[in-house]
């Protein structure tokens, strides 16, 4: 059996690096933009949650934005990126010492969704109902699937 010399300073350094990595991962900018400073617009966020799908003529995006009004949301098209911005405001001011739990998040958010095809930005339509934002993005002609009939001889 080989004897290994114990070096506590090396073990403490390794432990410190592991703890630093945990904190770096947790406090990554954009992960909790309203808790730890605002995320930059270019950074990708996961709020609001979205579904992206398409049909023959359109790309469809549905986003969950509970607690917001249509006036709190802004939609932009930048190339192939769909940008959904908004701000969730606090309804009333309650003193912190009266809270048992405070899990709801408030503040500005920005979500960038990369679209699978080019769309006609000037023809985009959006509907908002019951906390669901539905965006219809018409595809450009080149992006639409083309059907080619094969003749049998």
C-alpha positions in Angstrom: 0.0 0.0 0.0 1.4 3.4 -1.0 1.4 6.3 1.4 0.0 9.6 0.1 1.1 12.7 1.7 -1.9 14.8 2.7 -1.7 18.5 1.7 -4.5 20.4 3.3 -3.7 23.6 1.3 -4.3 21.7 -2.0 -7.6 20.3 -0.7 -8.8 23.8 0.4 -7.8 25.2 -3.0 -9.8 22.5 -4.8 -12.8 23.1 -2.4 -12.6 26.9 -3.1 -12.6 26.3 -6.8 -15.7 24.1 -6.6 -17.6 26.6 -4.5 -16.6 29.5 -6.9 -17.9 27.4 -9.8 -21.2 26.8 -8.1 -21.6 30.6 -7.4 -20.6 31.5 -11.0 -23.2 29.1 -12.4 -25.9 30.3 -10.1 -25.3 34.1 -10.6 -24.8 33.9 -14.4 -26.1 37.2 -15.9 -29.5 36.7 -17.5 -30.4 33.7 -15.4 -32.4 35.7 -12.8 -32.4 39.2 -14.5 -34.8 40.9 -12.0 -33.0 39.5 -8.9 -29.4 40.1 -9.7 -29.4 43.0 -12.1 -30.9 43.3 -15.5 -29.7 41.0 -18.3 -28.4 42.6 -21.4 -30.7 42.4 -24.4 -28.3 40.1 -26.3 -28.3 37.5 -23.6 -30.7 34.7 -24.0 -33.3 34.2 -21.3 -36.0 31.5 -20.7 -38.8 33.8 -19.7 -41.3 33.8 -21.1 -41.7 30.2 -21.9 -42.5 29.7 -25.7 -43.7 27.2 -28.1 -42.5 27.6 -31.7 -44.1 25.6 -34.6 -45.1 26.2 -38.2 -47.7 25.4 -40.7 -47.5 25.7 -44.5 -47.5 29.5 -44.5 -46.6 30.7 -41.1 -44.3 30.3 -38.1 -46.4 30.4 -34.9 -45.1 31.4 -31.5 -47.0 31.1 -28.3 -45.6 32.7 -25.2 -46.8 32.5 -21.6 -46.9 35.9 -20.0 -49.1 35.7 -16.9 -49.9 38.8 -15.0 -49.1 41.2 -17.9 -51.4 43.4 -20.0 -51.0 43.8 -23.7 -49.5 47.3 -23.1 -46.7 45.8 -21.0 -45.4 43.7 -24.0 -43.3 44.8 -27.0 -42.5 42.6 -30.0 -39.6 43.2 -32.5 -38.2 41.4 -35.5 -34.5 41.7 -36.0 -33.4 39.5 -39.0 -34.3 36.0 -38.0 -34.7 36.9 -34.3 -38.0 37.5 -32.6 -37.6 39.7 -29.5 -40.3 39.7 -26.8 -39.8 42.4 -24.2 -41.9 43.6 -21.4 -42.1 44.5 -17.8 -44.0 42.9 -14.9 -44.9 45.6 -12.3 -45.7 45.0 -8.7 -49.4 45.5 -8.0 -49.1 47.0 -4.5 -46.4 47.9 -2.0 -46.2 45.6 1.0 -43.6 45.9 3.7 -41.0 43.1 3.6 -41.4 42.2 7.3 -45.0 41.1 6.6 -44.0 38.5 4.0 -44.0 34.8 4.6 -43.0 34.0 1.0 -42.0 36.1 -2.0 -41.5 33.9 -5.0 -43.1 36.0 -7.8 -40.6 37.9 -9.9 -41.1 41.5 -11.1 -39.2 43.7 -13.5 -38.1 43.9 -17.1 -37.5 40.9 -19.2 -36.3 40.2 -22.8 -36.5 36.9 -24.7 -34.9 36.3 -28.0 -36.3 33.5 -30.1 -34.3 32.4 -33.2 -36.8 31.8 -36.0 -36.2 28.7 -38.2 -36.9 30.6 -41.5 -37.1 34.2 -42.8 -40.5 35.9 -42.2 -42.3 38.9 -43.5 -41.8 41.4 -40.6 -44.3 43.9 -41.9 -47.1 41.3 -41.8 -46.6 39.9 -38.3 -49.8 39.7 -36.2 -50.1 39.2 -32.4 -53.0 38.3 -30.2 -53.1 38.4 -26.4 -55.6 36.5 -24.3 -55.6 35.0 -20.8 -51.9 35.4 -20.3 -51.0 33.8 -23.7 -49.3 35.8 -26.4 -49.8 34.3 -29.8 -47.7 35.6 -32.7 -48.3 34.7 -36.3 -45.2 35.3 -38.5 -45.9 34.8 -42.3 -43.0 33.0 -44.1 -41.3 34.6 -47.1 -42.1 32.9 -50.4 -38.7 31.3 -50.6 -39.1 29.6 -47.2 -42.5 28.0 -48.0 -42.4 24.4 -48.9 -42.8 23.8 -52.6 -44.7 20.8 -53.9 -43.4 19.2 -57.1 -45.7 16.7 -58.8 -44.0 13.6 -60.2 -45.4 12.2 -63.3 -45.3 8.5 -63.9 -44.7 7.2 -67.4 
